[in-house]
Amino acid sequence: MNSWDALAGMLLIEEAGGTCNAFLANAGLRRGNLVLAGCASVQPRLAALLAK
């Protein structure tokens, strides 16, 4: 899977009311990046938990 293949899935999640992390940060499209996506009420908490 190429990094740009994740963009369609991220769009679907955001259109459904979810949220995604900053996948495109730090040349994420060219180099790849971690994707964390989920419902708007859970994703920020999960991101904080994973950052620890």
N, CA, C and O atoms as a Tripos MOL2 file, in Angstrom:
@<TRIPOS>MOLECULE
protein
  208   207    52     0     0
PROTEIN
NO_CHARGES

@<TRIPOS>ATOM
      1 N           0.8510   -1.1750    0.0000 N.3       1 MET1
      2 CA          0.0000    0.0000    0.0000 C.3       1 MET1
      3 C           0.8910    1.2310    0.0000 C.2       1 MET1
      4 O           1.8250    1.3350    0.7950 O.2       1 MET1
      5 N           0.6030    2.1340   -0.8740 N.am      2 ASN2
      6 CA          1.3320    3.3980   -0.9250 C.3       2 ASN2
      7 C           0.7180    4.3840    0.0580 C.2       2 ASN2
      8 O          -0.4490    4.2690    0.4320 O.2       2 ASN2
      9 N           1.5240    5.3540    0.4680 N.am      3 SER3
     10 CA          1.0370    6.3070    1.4670 C.3       3 SER3
     11 C          -0.1890    7.0680    0.9810 C.2       3 SER3
     12 O          -1.0750    7.3770    1.7770 O.2       3 SER3
     13 N          -0.2530    7.3750   -0.3050 N.am      4 TRP4
     14 CA         -1.4080    8.1370   -0.8130 C.3       4 TRP4
     15 C          -2.6810    7.3000   -0.8630 C.2       4 TRP4
     16 O          -3.7730    7.8510   -0.9970 O.2       4 TRP4
     17 N          -2.5590    5.9940   -0.7580 N.am      5 ASP5
     18 CA         -3.7460    5.1380   -0.7390 C.3       5 ASP5
     19 C          -4.5790    5.3440    0.5260 C.2       5 ASP5
     20 O          -5.7690    5.0280    0.5420 O.2       5 ASP5
     21 N          -3.9720    5.8620    1.5690 N.am      6 ALA6
     22 CA         -4.6830    6.1010    2.8230 C.3       6 ALA6
     23 C          -5.6120    7.3070    2.7390 C.2       6 ALA6
     24 O          -6.5360    7.4290    3.5430 O.2       6 ALA6
     25 N          -5.3830    8.1870    1.7890 N.am      7 LEU7
     26 CA         -6.1600    9.4270    1.7160 C.3       7 LEU7
     27 C          -7.6430    9.1860    1.4840 C.2       7 LEU7
     28 O          -8.4710    9.8920    2.0590 O.2       7 LEU7
     29 N          -8.0020    8.2130    0.6610 N.am      8 ALA8
     30 CA         -9.4240    7.9400    0.4090 C.3       8 ALA8
     31 C         -10.1130    7.4800    1.6850 C.2       8 ALA8
     32 O         -11.2200    7.9240    1.9890 O.2       8 ALA8
     33 N          -9.4730    6.6060    2.4250 N.am      9 GLY9
     34 CA        -10.0430    6.1400    3.6840 C.3       9 GLY9
     35 C         -10.1670    7.2580    4.6980 C.2       9 GLY9
     36 O         -11.1580    7.3390    5.4230 O.2       9 GLY9
     37 N          -9.1650    8.1200    4.7500 N.am     10 MET10
     38 CA         -9.2150    9.2440    5.6770 C.3      10 MET10
     39 C         -10.3480   10.1970    5.3070 C.2      10 MET10
     40 O         -11.0160   10.7380    6.1890 O.2      10 MET10
     41 N         -10.5660   10.4040    4.0190 N.am     11 LEU11
     42 CA        -11.6730   11.2610    3.5810 C.3      11 LEU11
     43 C         -13.0100   10.6630    4.0030 C.2      11 LEU11
     44 O         -13.8840   11.3800    4.4910 O.2      11 LEU11
     45 N         -13.1740    9.3740    3.8220 N.am     12 LEU12
     46 CA        -14.4240    8.7180    4.2300 C.3      12 LEU12
     47 C         -14.6630    8.8740    5.7280 C.2      12 LEU12
     48 O         -15.7840    9.1530    6.1540 O.2      12 LEU12
     49 N         -13.6260    8.6960    6.5180 N.am     13 ILE13
     50 CA        -13.7610    8.8360    7.9730 C.3      13 ILE13
     51 C         -14.1640   10.2580    8.3390 C.2      13 ILE13
     52 O         -15.0620   10.4580    9.1570 O.2      13 ILE13
     53 N         -13.5080   11.2420    7.7400 N.am     14 GLU14
     54 CA        -13.8300   12.6350    8.0590 C.3      14 GLU14
     55 C         -15.2200   13.0300    7.5740 C.2      14 GLU14
     56 O         -15.9140   13.7840    8.2560 O.2      14 GLU14
     57 N         -15.6380   12.5410    6.4220 N.am     15 GLU15
     58 CA        -16.9830   12.8370    5.9190 C.3      15 GLU15
     59 C         -18.0580   12.2040    6.8040 C.2      15 GLU15
     60 O         -19.1810   12.7040    6.8660 O.2      15 GLU15
     61 N         -17.7230   11.1190    7.4810 N.am     16 ALA16
     62 CA        -18.6680   10.4520    8.3720 C.3      16 ALA16
     63 C         -18.6590   11.0640    9.7740 C.2      16 ALA16
     64 O         -19.3600   10.5810   10.6630 O.2      16 ALA16
     65 N         -17.8660   12.1260    9.9800 N.am     17 GLY17
     66 CA        -17.8400   12.7970   11.2740 C.3      17 GLY17
     67 C         -16.6730   12.4070   12.1480 C.2      17 GLY17
     68 O         -16.5690   12.8690   13.2840 O.2      17 GLY17
     69 N         -15.7980   11.5680   11.6420 N.am     18 GLY18
     70 CA        -14.6190   11.1610   12.4040 C.3      18 GLY18
     71 C         -13.4960   12.1620   12.2420 C.2      18 GLY18
     72 O         -13.6610   13.2090   11.6150 O.2      18 GLY18
     73 N         -12.3690   11.8310   12.8060 N.am     19 THR19
     74 CA        -11.2060   12.7050   12.7220 C.3      19 THR19
     75 C          -9.9560   11.8610   12.5180 C.2      19 THR19
     76 O          -9.9000   10.6990   12.9210 O.2      19 THR19
     77 N          -8.9680   12.4550   11.8920 N.am     20 CYS20
     78 CA         -7.6970   11.7820   11.6150 C.3      20 CYS20
     79 C          -6.5570   12.6670   12.0990 C.2      20 CYS20
     80 O          -6.7160   13.8770   12.2580 O.2      20 CYS20
     81 N          -5.4170   12.0490   12.3290 N.am     21 ASN21
     82 CA         -4.2490   12.8310   12.7120 C.3      21 ASN21
     83 C          -3.6820   13.5610   11.4960 C.2      21 ASN21
     84 O          -4.2300   13.4690   10.3970 O.2      21 ASN21
     85 N          -2.6030   14.2720   11.6960 N.am     22 ALA22
     86 CA         -1.9760   15.0560   10.6250 C.3      22 ALA22
     87 C          -1.0940   14.1480    9.7700 C.2      22 ALA22
     88 O           0.1320   14.2340    9.8300 O.2      22 ALA22
     89 N          -1.7110   13.2890    8.9860 N.am     23 PHE23
     90 CA         -0.9960   12.3080    8.1700 C.3      23 PHE23
     91 C          -0.0260   12.9620    7.1940 C.2      23 PHE23
     92 O           1.0460   12.4160    6.9350 O.2      23 PHE23
     93 N          -0.3770   14.0990    6.6580 N.am     24 LEU24
     94 CA          0.4520   14.7430    5.6430 C.3      24 LEU24
     95 C           1.6150   15.5380    6.2220 C.2      24 LEU24
     96 O           2.4480   16.0360    5.4640 O.2      24 LEU24
     97 N           1.6950   15.6700    7.5370 N.am     25 ALA25
     98 CA          2.7850   16.4150    8.1650 C.3      25 ALA25
     99 C           4.1230   15.7320    7.8940 C.2      25 ALA25
    100 O           4.1940   14.5100    7.7610 O.2      25 ALA25
    101 N           5.1620   16.5240    7.8160 N.am     26 ASN26
    102 CA          6.5270   16.0130    7.6320 C.3      26 ASN26
    103 C           6.6570   15.1200    6.4050 C.2      26 ASN26
    104 O           7.2240   14.0300    6.4840 O.2      26 ASN26
    105 N           6.1400   15.5740    5.2880 N.am     27 ALA27
    106 CA          6.2220   14.8390    4.0100 C.3      27 ALA27
    107 C           5.5650   13.4750    4.0960 C.2      27 ALA27
    108 O           6.0510   12.5120    3.5020 O.2      27 ALA27
    109 N           4.4750   13.3820    4.8230 N.am     28 GLY28
    110 CA          3.7790   12.1110    5.0030 C.3      28 GLY28
    111 C           3.3040   11.4720    3.7180 C.2      28 GLY28
    112 O           3.2420   10.2470    3.6200 O.2      28 GLY28
    113 N           2.9710   12.2780    2.7380 N.am     29 LEU29
    114 CA          2.5040   11.7160    1.4710 C.3      29 LEU29
    115 C           3.6400   11.0130    0.7260 C.2      29 LEU29
    116 O           3.4190    9.9780    0.0980 O.2      29 LEU29
    117 N           4.8350   11.5610    0.7920 N.am     30 ARG30
    118 CA          5.9690   10.9520    0.0920 C.3      30 ARG30
    119 C           6.6270    9.8420    0.8940 C.2      30 ARG30
    120 O           7.0220    8.8240    0.3240 O.2      30 ARG30
    121 N           6.7520   10.0150    2.1910 N.am     31 ARG31
    122 CA          7.4860    9.0570    3.0190 C.3      31 ARG31
    123 C           6.6040    8.1010    3.8030 C.2      31 ARG31
    124 O           7.0820    7.0920    4.3230 O.2      31 ARG31
    125 N           5.3360    8.4120    3.8880 N.am     32 GLY32
    126 CA          4.4520    7.6330    4.7500 C.3      32 GLY32
    127 C           4.4350    8.2370    6.1450 C.2      32 GLY32
    128 O           5.3290    8.9990    6.5120 O.2      32 GLY32
    129 N           3.4400    7.9020    6.8970 N.am     33 ASN33
    130 CA          3.2760    8.4490    8.2390 C.3      33 ASN33
    131 C           2.2790    7.5650    8.9690 C.2      33 ASN33
    132 O           1.5350    6.8140    8.3390 O.2      33 ASN33
    133 N           2.2610    7.6480   10.2590 N.am     34 LEU34
    134 CA          1.2820    6.8900   11.0290 C.3      34 LEU34
    135 C          -0.1040    7.4910   10.8340 C.2      34 LEU34
    136 O          -0.2490    8.7060   10.6970 O.2      34 LEU34
    137 N          -1.1110    6.6420   10.8230 N.am     35 VAL35
    138 CA         -2.4900    7.1020   10.7010 C.3      35 VAL35
    139 C          -3.2320    6.7040   11.9600 C.2      35 VAL35
    140 O          -3.2320    5.5380   12.3560 O.2      35 VAL35
    141 N          -3.8560    7.6720   12.5790 N.am     36 LEU36
    142 CA         -4.7230    7.4180   13.7210 C.3      36 LEU36
    143 C          -6.0510    8.0780   13.4000 C.2      36 LEU36
    144 O          -6.1340    9.3020   13.2960 O.2      36 LEU36
    145 N          -7.0710    7.2830   13.2450 N.am     37 ALA37
    146 CA         -8.3780    7.8010   12.8590 C.3      37 ALA37
    147 C          -9.4520    7.1520   13.7100 C.2      37 ALA37
    148 O          -9.3150    6.0050   14.1370 O.2      37 ALA37
    149 N         -10.5130    7.8900   13.9500 N.am     38 GLY38
    150 CA        -11.6180    7.3380   14.7180 C.3      38 GLY38
    151 C         -12.7000    8.3740   14.9180 C.2      38 GLY38
    152 O         -12.6640    9.4570   14.3320 O.2      38 GLY38
    153 N         -13.6580    8.0300   15.7470 N.am     39 CYS39
    154 CA        -14.7420    8.9780   16.0060 C.3      39 CYS39
    155 C         -14.1830   10.1780   16.7730 C.2      39 CYS39
    156 O         -13.1970   10.0610   17.5000 O.2      39 CYS39
    157 N         -14.8180   11.3090   16.6010 N.am     40 ALA40
    158 CA        -14.3050   12.5660   17.1380 C.3      40 ALA40
    159 C         -14.1720   12.5570   18.6550 C.2      40 ALA40
    160 O         -13.3350   13.2820   19.1930 O.2      40 ALA40
    161 N         -14.9630   11.7670   19.3570 N.am     41 SER41
    162 CA        -14.8840   11.7560   20.8200 C.3      41 SER41
    163 C         -13.7880   10.8360   21.3470 C.2      41 SER41
    164 O         -13.3570   10.9930   22.4890 O.2      41 SER41
    165 N         -13.3370    9.8960   20.5550 N.am     42 VAL42
    166 CA        -12.3480    8.9180   21.0270 C.3      42 VAL42
    167 C         -10.9450    9.1940   20.4870 C.2      42 VAL42
    168 O          -9.9660    8.9800   21.2020 O.2      42 VAL42
    169 N         -10.8250    9.6560   19.2660 N.am     43 GLN43
    170 CA         -9.5260    9.7970   18.6210 C.3      43 GLN43
    171 C          -8.5530   10.6790   19.3990 C.2      43 GLN43
    172 O          -7.3970   10.2830   19.5440 O.2      43 GLN43
    173 N          -8.9450   11.8520   19.9130 N.am     44 PRO44
    174 CA         -7.9840   12.6590   20.6750 C.3      44 PRO44
    175 C          -7.5030   11.9620   21.9500 C.2      44 PRO44
    176 O          -6.3330   12.0780   22.3130 O.2      44 PRO44
    177 N          -8.3850   11.2510   22.6200 N.am     45 ARG45
    178 CA         -7.9840   10.5290   23.8380 C.3      45 ARG45
    179 C          -7.0210    9.4000   23.5040 C.2      45 ARG45
    180 O          -6.0500    9.1700   24.2240 O.2      45 ARG45
    181 N          -7.2900    8.7010   22.4190 N.am     46 LEU46
    182 CA         -6.4160    7.6150   21.9960 C.3      46 LEU46
    183 C          -5.0520    8.1620   21.5840 C.2      46 LEU46
    184 O          -4.0270    7.5480   21.8810 O.2      46 LEU46
    185 N          -5.0290    9.2960   20.9110 N.am     47 ALA47
    186 CA         -3.7640    9.9220   20.5170 C.3      47 ALA47
    187 C          -2.9450   10.2900   21.7480 C.2      47 ALA47
    188 O          -1.7330   10.0780   21.7740 O.2      47 ALA47
    189 N          -3.5970   10.8390   22.7650 N.am     48 ALA48
    190 CA         -2.8920   11.1960   23.9960 C.3      48 ALA48
    191 C          -2.3560    9.9590   24.6980 C.2      48 ALA48
    192 O          -1.2450    9.9790   25.2290 O.2      48 ALA48
    193 N          -3.1230    8.8950   24.7040 N.am     49 LEU49
    194 CA         -2.6930    7.6520   25.3370 C.3      49 LEU49
    195 C          -1.4960    7.0540   24.6040 C.2      49 LEU49
    196 O          -0.5510    6.5880   25.2410 O.2      49 LEU49
    197 N          -1.5250    7.0620   23.2890 N.am     50 LEU50
    198 CA         -0.4270    6.4990   22.5030 C.3      50 LEU50
    199 C           0.8290    7.3580   22.5660 C.2      50 LEU50
    200 O           1.9310    6.8530   22.3580 O.2      50 LEU50
    201 N           0.6790    8.6500   22.8510 N.am     51 ALA51
    202 CA          1.8350    9.5380   22.9440 C.3      51 ALA51
    203 C           2.6540    9.2930   24.2030 C.2      51 ALA51
    204 O           3.8150    9.6940   24.2780 O.2      51 ALA51
    205 N           2.0600    8.6450   25.1810 N.am     52 LYS52
    206 CA          2.7660    8.3920   26.4500 C.3      52 LYS52
    207 C           3.8020    7.3230   26.3040 C.2      52 LYS52
    208 O           4.4850    6.9890   27.2720 O.2      52 LYS52
@<TRIPOS>BOND
     1     1     2 1
     2     2     3 1
     3     3     4 2
     4     3     5 am
     5     5     6 1
     6     6     7 1
     7     7     8 2
     8     7     9 am
     9     9    10 1
    10    10    11 1
    11    11    12 2
    12    11    13 am
    13    13    14 1
    14    14    15 1
    15    15    16 2
    16    15    17 am
    17    17    18 1
    18    18    19 1
    19    19    20 2
    20    19    21 am
    21    21    22 1
    22    22    23 1
    23    23    24 2
    24    23    25 am
    25    25    26 1
    26    26    27 1
    27    27    28 2
    28    27    29 am
    29    29    30 1
    30    30    31 1
    31    31    32 2
    32    31    33 am
    33    33    34 1
    34    34    35 1
    35    35    36 2
    36    35    37 am
    37    37    38 1
    38    38    39 1
    39    39    40 2
    40    39    41 am
    41    41    42 1
    42    42    43 1
    43    43    44 2
    44    43    45 am
    45    45    46 1
    46    46    47 1
    47    47    48 2
    48    47    49 am
    49    49    50 1
    50    50    51 1
    51    51    52 2
    52    51    53 am
    53    53    54 1
    54    54    55 1
    55    55    56 2
    56    55    57 am
    57    57    58 1
    58    58    59 1
    59    59    60 2
    60    59    61 am
    61    61    62 1
    62    62    63 1
    63    63    64 2
    64    63    65 am
    65    65    66 1
    66    66    67 1
    67    67    68 2
    68    67    69 am
    69    69    70 1
    70    70    71 1
    71    71    72 2
    72    71    73 am
    73    73    74 1
    74    74    75 1
    75    75    76 2
    76    75    77 am
    77    77    78 1
    78    78    79 1
    79    79    80 2
    80    79    81 am
    81    81    82 1
    82    82    83 1
    83    83    84 2
    84    83    85 am
    85    85    86 1
    86    86    87 1
    87    87    88 2
    88    87    89 am
    89    89    90 1
    90    90    91 1
    91    91    92 2
    92    91    93 am
    93    93    94 1
    94    94    95 1
    95    95    96 2
    96    95    97 am
    97    97    98 1
    98    98    99 1
    99    99   100 2
   100    99   101 am
   101   101   102 1
   102   102   103 1
   103   103   104 2
   104   103   105 am
   105   105   106 1
   106   106   107 1
   107   107   108 2
   108   107   109 am
   109   109   110 1
   110   110   111 1
   111   111   112 2
   112   111   113 am
   113   113   114 1
   114   114   115 1
   115   115   116 2
   116   115   117 am
   117   117   118 1
   118   118   119 1
   119   119   120 2
   120   119   121 am
   121   121   122 1
   122   122   123 1
   123   123   124 2
   124   123   125 am
   125   125   126 1
   126   126   127 1
   127   127   128 2
   128   127   129 am
   129   129   130 1
   130   130   131 1
   131   131   132 2
   132   131   133 am
   133   133   134 1
   134   134   135 1
   135   135   136 2
   136   135   137 am
   137   137   138 1
   138   138   139 1
   139   139   140 2
   140   139   141 am
   141   141   142 1
   142   142   143 1
   143   143   144 2
   144   143   145 am
   145   145   146 1
   146   146   147 1
   147   147   148 2
   148   147   149 am
   149   149   150 1
   150   150   151 1
   151   151   152 2
   152   151   153 am
   153   153   154 1
   154   154   155 1
   155   155   156 2
   156   155   157 am
   157   157   158 1
   158   158   159 1
   159   159   160 2
   160   159   161 am
   161   161   162 1
   162   162   163 1
   163   163   164 2
   164   163   165 am
   165   165   166 1
   166   166   167 1
   167   167   168 2
   168   167   169 am
   169   169   170 1
   170   170   171 1
   171   171   172 2
   172   171   173 am
   173   173   174 1
   174   174   175 1
   175   175   176 2
   176   175   177 am
   177   177   178 1
   178   178   179 1
   179   179   180 2
   180   179   181 am
   181   181   182 1
   182   182   183 1
   183   183   184 2
   184   183   185 am
   185   185   186 1
   186   186   187 1
   187   187   188 2
   188   187   189 am
   189   189   190 1
   190   190   191 1
   191   191   192 2
   192   191   193 am
   193   193   194 1
   194   194   195 1
   195   195   196 2
   196   195   197 am
   197   197   198 1
   198   198   199 1
   199   199   200 2
   200   199   201 am
   201   201   202 1
   202   202   203 1
   203   203   204 2
   204   203   205 am
   205   205   206 1
   206   206   207 1
   207   207   208 2
@<TRIPOS>SUBSTRUCTURE
     1 MET1         2 RESIDUE 1 A MET
     2 ASN2         6 RESIDUE 1 A ASN
     3 SER3        10 RESIDUE 1 A SER
     4 TRP4        14 RESIDUE 1 A TRP
     5 ASP5        18 RESIDUE 1 A ASP
     6 ALA6        22 RESIDUE 1 A ALA
     7 LEU7        26 RESIDUE 1 A LEU
     8 ALA8        30 RESIDUE 1 A ALA
     9 GLY9        34 RESIDUE 1 A GLY
    10 MET10       38 RESIDUE 1 A MET
    11 LEU11       42 RESIDUE 1 A LEU
    12 LEU12       46 RESIDUE 1 A LEU
    13 ILE13       50 RESIDUE 1 A ILE
    14 GLU14       54 RESIDUE 1 A GLU
    15 GLU15       58 RESIDUE 1 A GLU
    16 ALA16       62 RESIDUE 1 A ALA
    17 GLY17       66 RESIDUE 1 A GLY
    18 GLY18       70 RESIDUE 1 A GLY
    19 THR19       74 RESIDUE 1 A THR
    20 CYS20       78 RESIDUE 1 A CYS
    21 ASN21       82 RESIDUE 1 A ASN
    22 ALA22       86 RESIDUE 1 A ALA
    23 PHE23       90 RESIDUE 1 A PHE
    24 LEU24       94 RESIDUE 1 A LEU
    25 ALA25       98 RESIDUE 1 A ALA
    26 ASN26      102 RESIDUE 1 A ASN
    27 ALA27      106 RESIDUE 1 A ALA
    28 GLY28      110 RESIDUE 1 A GLY
    29 LEU29      114 RESIDUE 1 A LEU
    30 ARG30      118 RESIDUE 1 A ARG
    31 ARG31      122 RESIDUE 1 A ARG
    32 GLY32      126 RESIDUE 1 A GLY
    33 ASN33      130 RESIDUE 1 A ASN
    34 LEU34      134 RESIDUE 1 A LEU
    35 VAL35      138 RESIDUE 1 A VAL
    36 LEU36      142 RESIDUE 1 A LEU
    37 ALA37      146 RESIDUE 1 A ALA
    38 GLY38      150 RESIDUE 1 A GLY
    39 CYS39      154 RESIDUE 1 A CYS
    40 ALA40      158 RESIDUE 1 A ALA
    41 SER41      162 RESIDUE 1 A SER
    42 VAL42      166 RESIDUE 1 A VAL
    43 GLN43      170 RESIDUE 1 A GLN
    44 PRO44      174 RESIDUE 1 A PRO
    45 ARG45      178 RESIDUE 1 A ARG
    46 LEU46      182 RESIDUE 1 A LEU
    47 ALA47      186 RESIDUE 1 A ALA
    48 ALA48      190 RESIDUE 1 A ALA
    49 LEU49      194 RESIDUE 1 A LEU
    50 LEU50      198 RESIDUE 1 A LEU
    51 ALA51      202 RESIDUE 1 A ALA
    52 LYS52      206 RESIDUE 1 A LYS
